[in-house]
Each structure stands twice: as C-alpha cells, then as structure tokens.
Amino acid sequence: MKLTALRLFKLFVLVGTPLLGGLYAYQFTAQDSESQKVVPFKTFKAPLTKVKSAPAPLGESVEFHPQAPVTLVNFWATWCPPCVEEFPAMVELQRQLKDQGFRVVFISIDDDWAKVEKFLAENVIEIPAEQLFWDPTHEAAAAWGSEKFPESYVVRADGWVVEKIIGQQAWTRPSVVEYFQGLGQRYARSTHPVRDAVASVMSFDWLVNSAHAQAGTVINEKDRRTLETLRKNVETADKNLRGAEAALKTEQRSVTEQESIVKRRAEDVSEANEELSNFEKKLSELRTLKQKYETSLRVENQEKSNVENQIKSSRDELVSLEKQVVNLKDKLAQLQKTLNTRREGVETSQEALTSANSELDSFERKRDGANKVVDNQKREQKKAQDLLRERESSVSKLKSKVAELEKSLSDQKKKLVEAEKIINE
C-alpha cells in the first residue's frame, strides 16, 4: 500500500511538473510571439488621475476611478474643432449604451472652465457631474500619455486600459456601437479557467497527506528527502503556474481584444471597399468630366485667342478714340467758352425778360382796369342808346303832333283869313 501511494504521488508530480513548466514556458512564448503580431495598442493600468470635478471646478482636486464595465475616457477642449465636432456623437453613444454597462467620462483641458460651461449651454448638452472633469494643468493628460487631441481611452472596471483612440471618430457608426456593446457584455462576465486548473493541480497536498496516512510513520530518509524535493518543485511550479496564469489571462484578453479589433478592421475594410467602389465610380465620372473639360478647354483656348485678337483690335480702336477724345476735348473747351458767352447773354436776356414780365404785368393790370372802364362805358352807352331811342320815339311823336298842330294852325289861319275877309267885307 505504501509503494502504491508513493508511486501514485511520483507519477502525479512527474506528469504535473512538465505541465506547469509548459505553462510557465508559454508565458515567454506568448511574449515572444506578441512582438510578431500587429498590435495597435499595448494595454496598461490606468494611472492615478487627479482632476477637478464639475460641481466645484475651482475647488480641490479629486481622484477619478473608472467604475463601469466599460468606460470611455475622452480628453478634449473647446478650442479643438475635432473635439467639438465629435462631442455630440459621444453623448449620443452613451445615450444608446447607458443601460449596457457603458459610460463616457469627459476631461476638459481648457484653461478656463467658463468656456466649457458656455459650450455646453450653447449646444444644450447635459453631462452628469460625475462624468465631467477639468484638467487645466494638463497633468492628467500627461499621465495618460495624451499629447494630441481629441484622444480617448477604453478602460475596464479593473482599471486596465485596453485601447487608445487618437483623433475624431464617427462614434455612432453601427460597427462602433456593436464594438462597445460586445466589450460591455464580455467585461461584465468574470471567468478564471486557468485558476481552476491551478486549483486542481494544487491538490497535490491532498495526495501527500494521503500518502503519509497510508504509509504511517515508517517513511525512510531517502523517501523523505525525495518528498521534500518534490514539495520544493511543486512550490516552484505553483509560482510558475501563477505567473503563467497572469500571462495567459493577459494573452487571452489580448487575443479577445485583437479579435474585436480584427472584426472592426474587417468592417472598416468592408466599408472602405464600398467607399473605394464609390470612388472608382466617381473616378470614372471624373475621367469623363475631365475629357469634357479638356474639350471645353480647347474651345476656351480658341475663344481666348479670338478674344485676345478682339482686345488688340479694341486697343487700336481705343488709341484712335483717344485721339478723337483729345480733339473732342478741344472742341468741348471752345464750346464751353461759347456756352459761357451764351450764358451771359441768357442771363442778360433773363433780366430783360424779368423786367418785361414786370412791365407786362403792370400793363395787364392797367388793361384789366381799362377793360372795366370800357365795360362801364359800354353799359352807359347802352343805357344812353336806350334813352336815345326813347327820346327819338318821343321826338317822332312830338313831330307828328307838331305837324298836326301846324296843319291845325294852318287851317285856323286860313279860317282866320277867311273870317277877316268876311269881316272886312
């Protein structure tokens, strides 16, 4: 029974030790192979970040610690056009993923906090106080390694920075949203397959205790030394295993992230191919347009030549016209003198006309008075004519009466004569 237990123990150690050594060796193999892969970013632990909080930006600094499963830390400034352009998209990305373990932390590097408040007010953007910080001295940005803005970092809840994103991005693009959704789901789970394997391997203590129980106390010195040697080997293997666990965990994280990156890059390549197809179509159109423009250019050159000839002819005509203008200017000067003389004559005539108009007005007033007198005389003449006609009628009547009286007188004279004759006889 003693021999069987010891052989079982030795067999386990002989099989387990190479396994642990292999895991330990994998750490260095993974490190060597990592240098051969195209890794866009090397992960690091988020540094201690002292910033000023939004509720009291002028007060004491606080320490920022990412706590969400996935946190996007964005260094930005209001004087940075790309930062300002991508800001609404980042706010929209958080709105879409706020219930999926994702949030964005904005750290402004502006020198004046009033500029940040003005920007948020003008664009009607509301950011929770615990997600808005101020780094006026750029100490936090320097600690993270940010020199060009905007720069963003993808951080897990355990403080590991898994990706650095430089420059403006289309944060609401479907592939980007899916990427962060996948990160949130993956980092929300906690699995330790290597640790479970180590726990199973570390069960060698149970085997040792079992061997002692079965062998009693009659373990010879040689077996004891072998046991002590094996115990030291197991302890060394345990340390190696823990190192291999960390290396495997890092490598698995790197592989998973690399797969996500490859997936995103594939989506980007697909989008780029589509854009390339559009560019080729556009290029074909541009080539056709180029030929059209070349033809148009030849026509324009011909027209240009014609216009240049016309310009030359026009310049010659202009020279001739300039000479005519000089002659016309001389003639104009003479005419100006004549005009001045005529103006003086006109002024004199104007004065005479004014005087004549004044006299004419006076004579017109006199004429109007004479017309009134004539009208009165005409009325008086008419009255006199009417009276004359009346007098003439009376005279005619008196003449008739006088004639009658003269005839009667003549008759009376005749009668008187006859009477006298009779008397005288």
C-alpha positions in Angstrom: 0.0 0.0 0.0 2.9 2.3 0.8 4.6 1.7 -2.5 1.4 2.2 -4.4 0.7 5.6 -2.8 4.3 6.8 -3.3 4.3 5.7 -6.9 1.0 7.5 -7.5 2.4 10.6 -5.9 5.6 10.4 -8.0 3.6 9.8 -11.2 1.4 12.8 -10.5 4.4 15.0 -9.8 6.3 13.8 -12.9 3.2 14.4 -15.1 2.2 17.7 -13.3 5.6 19.3 -13.2 6.1 19.3 -17.0 2.6 20.7 -17.4 3.4 23.6 -15.0 6.7 24.1 -16.7 4.9 24.1 -20.1 2.5 26.8 -18.8 5.4 28.7 -17.4 7.3 28.5 -20.7 4.1 29.6 -22.5 4.4 32.9 -20.8 7.7 33.6 -22.6 6.5 32.1 -25.8 3.5 34.3 -25.7 5.7 37.3 -25.0 7.9 36.5 -28.0 5.0 35.8 -30.3 3.3 39.0 -29.2 6.1 41.1 -30.8 5.4 39.4 -34.1 1.7 40.4 -34.2 0.4 43.7 -35.4 -0.9 45.0 -32.1 -2.4 48.6 -32.4 -2.1 49.4 -28.7 -0.3 47.9 -25.7 -2.5 47.8 -22.6 -1.6 49.5 -19.4 -3.0 50.2 -16.0 -4.9 53.4 -15.7 -2.7 55.9 -13.9 -3.7 57.9 -10.8 -5.8 60.7 -12.3 -6.3 63.9 -10.2 -8.7 66.3 -11.8 -11.2 69.0 -10.7 -14.8 67.9 -10.5 -17.6 69.7 -12.4 -19.6 70.7 -9.3 -16.6 72.6 -7.9 -14.1 73.1 -10.7 -12.3 75.8 -8.8 -12.0 73.8 -5.6 -9.9 70.8 -4.5 -8.8 68.1 -7.0 -10.4 64.7 -6.8 -9.3 61.3 -8.0 -11.1 59.8 -10.9 -11.6 56.0 -10.9 -13.4 54.2 -13.8 -16.1 52.0 -12.3 -18.4 51.0 -15.2 -17.7 47.7 -17.0 -16.5 49.8 -19.9 -15.6 53.5 -19.6 -14.5 55.7 -22.5 -12.2 58.5 -21.1 -12.1 61.4 -23.5 -9.5 64.3 -23.3 -10.9 67.3 -25.2 -11.0 71.1 -25.4 -13.4 73.8 -26.6 -10.6 75.3 -28.8 -10.2 71.9 -30.6 -12.5 71.8 -33.7 -12.4 67.9 -34.0 -13.2 67.6 -30.2 -16.2 69.9 -30.6 -17.4 68.1 -33.7 -17.3 64.6 -32.2 -18.7 65.6 -28.8 -22.4 65.3 -29.6 -21.7 61.8 -31.2 -20.1 60.6 -28.0 -23.0 61.9 -25.9 -25.4 60.0 -28.3 -23.3 56.9 -28.0 -23.6 57.0 -24.2 -27.4 57.5 -24.5 -27.7 54.4 -26.6 -25.5 52.2 -24.3 -26.3 53.7 -20.9 -28.1 50.6 -19.8 -25.4 48.2 -21.1 -22.6 48.9 -18.7 -21.0 51.8 -20.7 -20.4 55.4 -19.9 -18.2 58.3 -21.2 -16.1 60.5 -19.0 -15.1 63.9 -20.4 -11.9 65.5 -19.1 -11.5 69.1 -20.4 -8.1 70.6 -20.8 -9.4 74.2 -21.3 -7.6 76.9 -19.4 -11.0 78.5 -18.4 -13.9 76.5 -17.0 -16.4 79.2 -18.2 -15.6 78.2 -21.8 -16.8 74.6 -21.0 -20.0 75.8 -19.4 -20.6 78.2 -22.3 -20.1 75.4 -24.9 -22.5 73.0 -23.1 -25.1 75.7 -22.7 -24.9 76.9 -26.3 -25.3 73.3 -27.6 -27.9 72.3 -25.0 -25.8 69.3 -23.7 -26.3 67.9 -20.3 -23.5 65.8 -18.8 -23.8 64.3 -15.3 -21.4 65.9 -12.8 -19.7 62.6 -12.1 -18.8 62.3 -15.8 -17.4 65.8 -16.4 -13.9 66.8 -15.1 -11.4 69.6 -15.7 -7.6 69.3 -16.2 -6.4 72.9 -16.6 -2.8 72.0 -15.8 -2.8 69.0 -18.3 -1.2 66.8 -15.5 -3.9 64.1 -16.0 -3.5 64.2 -19.8 0.3 63.8 -19.4 -0.1 60.9 -17.0 -2.3 59.1 -19.6 0.1 60.0 -22.4 -2.2 62.3 -24.3 -0.5 64.9 -26.5 -2.8 65.3 -29.5 -6.5 66.0 -29.0 -9.0 64.6 -29.1 -7.8 61.3 -27.6 -9.9 58.6 -26.0 -9.2 55.5 -23.8 -11.3 52.4 -23.4 -11.0 51.3 -19.7 -12.3 48.3 -18.0 -13.7 48.3 -14.4 -10.5 46.8 -13.1 -8.5 49.8 -14.4 -6.9 48.2 -17.4 -6.8 50.5 -20.5 -7.4 48.2 -23.4 -7.4 50.7 -26.3 -6.3 54.2 -27.1 -8.2 56.0 -29.9 -6.5 59.1 -31.4 -8.4 61.7 -33.3 -12.0 62.4 -34.2 -14.2 59.3 -34.7 -17.7 58.5 -36.0 -18.9 57.3 -32.6 -22.4 56.5 -33.7 -21.4 54.3 -36.6 -23.1 50.8 -36.3 -19.8 49.0 -36.1 -18.5 51.2 -33.3 -21.8 50.8 -31.3 -21.5 47.0 -31.8 -17.9 47.0 -30.6 -18.7 48.7 -27.3 -21.8 46.5 -26.8 -19.5 43.5 -27.2 -17.0 44.9 -24.7 -19.7 45.6 -22.2 -21.1 42.0 -22.4 -17.6 40.5 -22.3 -16.2 42.5 -19.4 -19.4 42.1 -17.4 -18.6 38.3 -17.0 -15.8 37.0 -14.8 -14.2 33.7 -15.7 -11.0 32.1 -14.4 -10.3 28.9 -16.3 -6.6 28.9 -15.6 -7.2 29.5 -11.9 -9.4 26.4 -11.8 -6.7 24.4 -13.5 -4.2 25.6 -10.9 -6.6 24.7 -8.1 -6.9 21.2 -9.5 -3.1 20.9 -9.8 -2.5 22.2 -6.3 -4.5 19.3 -4.9 -1.1 17.5 -4.6 -1.2 18.4 -0.9 -4.1 16.1 -0.5 -2.1 13.3 -2.3 0.9 13.9 0.0 -1.3 13.7 3.1 -2.9 10.6 1.8 0.5 9.0 1.2 1.5 9.8 4.7 -1.7 8.4 6.1 -1.3 5.2 4.2 2.5 4.8 4.9 2.3 5.6 8.5 5.5 7.0 10.1 7.8 4.4 8.5 8.9 6.7 5.6 12.6 6.2 5.1 15.0 9.1 4.9 15.5 8.8 1.2 11.8 9.0 0.5 11.6 12.0 2.9 14.3 13.8 1.0 12.6 12.9 -2.2 9.3 14.2 -0.8 10.9 17.5 0.3 12.5 17.9 -3.1 9.2 17.3 -4.8 7.5 19.8 -2.4 10.0 22.5 -3.4 9.4 21.6 -7.0 5.7 21.9 -6.5 6.1 25.3 -4.8 8.3 26.5 -7.7 5.8 25.1 -10.1 3.0 26.8 -8.2 4.8 30.2 -8.6 5.4 29.4 -12.3 1.7 28.5 -12.6 0.6 31.8 -11.1 2.9 33.6 -13.5 1.6 31.6 -16.4 -2.0 32.3 -15.2 -1.3 36.0 -15.4 0.4 35.7 -18.8 -2.4 33.5 -20.1 -5.0 35.9 -18.8 -3.2 38.8 -20.4 -2.8 36.9 -23.7 -6.5 35.8 -23.7 -7.5 39.4 -23.1 -5.2 40.5 -25.9 -6.5 37.8 -28.2 -10.1 38.6 -27.5 -9.4 42.3 -28.0 -7.4 41.5 -31.1 -10.4 39.5 -32.4 -12.7 42.5 -31.8 -10.1 44.8 -33.4 -9.9 42.4 -36.4 -13.7 42.3 -36.6 -13.8 46.1 -36.5 -11.0 46.3 -39.1 -12.9 43.9 -41.3 -16.0 46.0 -41.0 -13.8 49.1 -41.8 -12.3 47.2 -44.8 -15.8 46.4 -46.0 -16.8 50.0 -45.6 -13.5 51.1 -47.2 -14.2 48.7 -50.2 -17.6 50.1 -50.6 -16.2 53.6 -50.4 -13.5 52.5 -52.9 -16.2 51.3 -55.3 -17.9 54.6 -55.0 -14.5 56.3 -55.5 -13.9 54.2 -58.7 -17.4 55.2 -60.0 -16.6 58.8 -59.1 -13.2 58.5 -60.7 -14.9 57.2 -63.9 -17.3 60.1 -63.8 -14.4 62.4 -63.2 -12.4 61.0 -66.2 -15.5 61.6 -68.4 -15.8 65.0 -66.9 -12.1 65.6 -67.5 -12.4 64.7 -71.2 -15.4 67.1 -71.3 -13.3 69.8 -69.6 -10.4 69.1 -72.0 -12.7 69.6 -75.0 -14.1 72.7 -73.3 -10.6 73.9 -72.6 -9.6 73.7 -76.3 -12.7 75.6 -77.2 -12.0 78.1 -74.4 -8.4 78.5 -75.7 -9.7 79.2 -79.2 -12.2 81.6 -77.8 -9.4 83.1 -75.7 -7.3 83.6 -78.9 -10.3 85.2 -80.6 -10.9 87.5 -77.6 -7.2 88.4 -77.5 -7.5 89.4 -81.2 -10.6 91.4 -80.4 -8.8 93.0 -77.5 -5.9 94.0 -79.7 -8.3 95.4 -82.3 -10.2 97.2 -79.5 -7.0 98.7 -78.2 -6.2 100.0 -81.6 -9.7 101.5 -81.8 -9.1 102.8 -78.3 -6.0 104.7 -79.4 -8.0 106.2 -82.3 -10.8 107.0 -80.0 -8.4 108.6 -77.5 -7.2 110.9 -80.3 -10.8 111.7 -81.2 -11.4 112.3 -77.5 -8.5 114.8 -77.4 -10.0 116.6 -80.4 -13.4 116.5 -78.9 -12.0 117.9 -75.6 -10.6 120.9 -77.6 -13.9 121.3 -79.3 -15.6 120.9 -76.0 -13.4 123.7 -74.5 -14.3 126.0 -77.4 -18.0 125.1 -77.0 -17.6 125.7 -73.2 -16.4 129.2 -73.9 -19.2 129.8 -76.3 -21.6 128.4 -73.8 -20.3 130.8 -71.1 -20.8 133.7 -73.5 -24.3 132.4 -74.3 -24.9 132.0 -70.6 -24.0 135.6 -70.0 -26.4 136.6 -72.9 -29.1 134.4 -71.4 -28.6 136.0 -68.0 -28.9 139.5 -69.6 -32.0 138.3 -71.6 -33.3 136.7 -68.5 -33.0 140.1 -66.7 -34.7 141.9 -69.6 -37.4 139.2 -69.7 -37.9 139.7 -66.0 -38.3 143.4 -66.4 -40.6 142.9 -69.5 -42.7 140.5 -67.5 -42.9 143.0 -64.7 -44.0 145.8 -67.2 -46.3 143.3 -68.9 -47.9 142.5 -65.5 -48.3 146.2 -64.9 -49.8 146.8 -68.3 -52.1 143.8 -67.9 -53.3 145.3 -64.6 -53.9 148.6 -66.4 -55.6 146.7 -69.3 -57.8 145.0 -66.8 -58.7 148.4 -65.3 -59.3 149.9 -68.8 -61.5 146.8 -69.7 -63.5 147.5 -66.6 -63.9 151.2 -67.6 -64.8 150.1 -71.2 -67.3 147.7 -69.8 -68.8 150.5 -67.7 -68.8 152.9 -70.7 -70.4 150.2 -72.8 -73.1 149.8 -70.1 -73.5 153.6 -70.0 -73.6 153.7 -73.8 -76.3 151.0 -73.9 -78.3 153.0 -71.4 -77.8 156.2 -73.5 -78.7 154.4 -76.7 -81.9 153.0 -75.0 -82.7 156.6 -73.7 -81.9 158.0 -77.2 -84.3 155.5 -78.8 -86.9 156.6 -76.2 -86.2 160.3 -77.0 -86.3 159.7 -80.7 -89.6 157.9 -80.3 -90.9 160.9 -78.3 -89.5 163.4 -80.8 -91.2 161.4 -83.6 -94.4 161.5 -81.7 -93.9 165.3 -81.0 -93.1 165.9 -84.7 -96.3 164.2 -85.6 -98.2 166.2 -83.1 -96.4 169.4 -84.2 -97.3 168.5 -87.8 -100.8 168.0 -86.7 -100.8 171.3 -84.8 -99.1 173.1 -87.7 -101.8 171.7 -90.0 -104.4 172.7 -87.5 -102.7 176.1 -87.1 -102.7 176.5 -90.9 -106.3 175.6 -91.1 -107.1 178.1 -88.3 -105.1 180.7 -90.1 -107.0 180.0 -93.3 -110.2 180.2 -91.3 -108.9 183.4 -89.7 -108.1 184.9 -93.1 -111.4 183.9 -94.4 -113.0 185.3 -91.3 -111.2 188.5 -91.6 -112.2 188.7 -95.3 -115.7 188.2 -94.3 -115.4 190.7 -91.6 -113.7 193.2 -93.8 -116.3 192.9 -96.4 
